[in-house]
């Protein structure tokens, strides 16, 4: 359990999590020429929700993997490692 402060908000501590993102679910019915850029935005949204932070940085290897099949043919599922670091 995360520690809570007097205001009731949970404190955010550094943590690393692995997740599988089902990209096909997020890209369904999206125009071909907008699929890869939309996938990047959806990954950012997923990570922000899972890690409770606004500062999302996508690694270049993940970006290349998304774009590896071109702008319209995305991988169906993506395995990602998300890490929340201490604010300094």
QUIURQUI-V565756 format. One record per pair of residues at least 6 apart in sequence whose C-alpha atoms are under 6 Angstrom apart, sorted by sequence separation. I is the first residue (numbers start at 1). GAP is how many residues later the second one is. If there is no record, write none. Layout:
BEGIN
i = (I;I)
gap = (GAP;GAP)
END
This chain:
BEGIN
i = (4;48;3;3;36;35;32;24;23;23;22;21;21;20;20;19;19;18;18;17;17;16;16;15;15;14;14;14)
gap = (6;6;7;8;35;37;40;52;53;54;55;56;57;58;59;60;61;62;63;64;65;66;67;68;69;70;71;72)
END
